[in-house]
Amino acid sequence: MIYTRETTVASDRGAPETRFWFPSDPALLEVAARVAEATDLAECNADNDCLTTAPQIRVGGNGVSGSSFMDNAGVRDWLSTTFEAQVVDMESAAVAQVAWSNQVPFIAFRSLSDLAGGGEGENEMGVFMSLASENSAALVKAFLAEMP
């Protein structure tokens, strides 16, 4: 993330390939879109700490991964502008790369617990991590139930 670059990936597809993006599987995205329409997300955690706006489910779009925890609004805005990134994390690209290399369908579910430096005052992760994980679990369970 600090030094954006392509990576060379080997697979059974032939010669190693240099890639910048790893796509999600279109069929899995279709299932996720159906599930998203039918899933309601909680707005408050068990301590009754509530979000100021209702949580949203977004299907598709770009996510970027890096090796550091993101709590910098300037970098977050740069990632959004440069890569049209809707989410920043530390894991999804690695999983996507392994799935692509092994020709396994890939989809990532990311549940955001903070605004990567864009919230008012102190980072909200400690408050909303439990809410994010509960909402993510509900969505993933609904997705798995919809799978053939």
Protein Blocks (a to p, Z undefined) as FASTA:
>chain_A
ZZgcddddddfkbpadddfbdcddfklmmmmmmmmmmpccdfbdfkopacfbdcdddeed
jddddfbdcdbfklmmmmmmmnopabdcfklmmmmmmmmmnopacddddddfbenhpagh
jafklmmmmmmmmmmmmmmmmmmmmpZZ
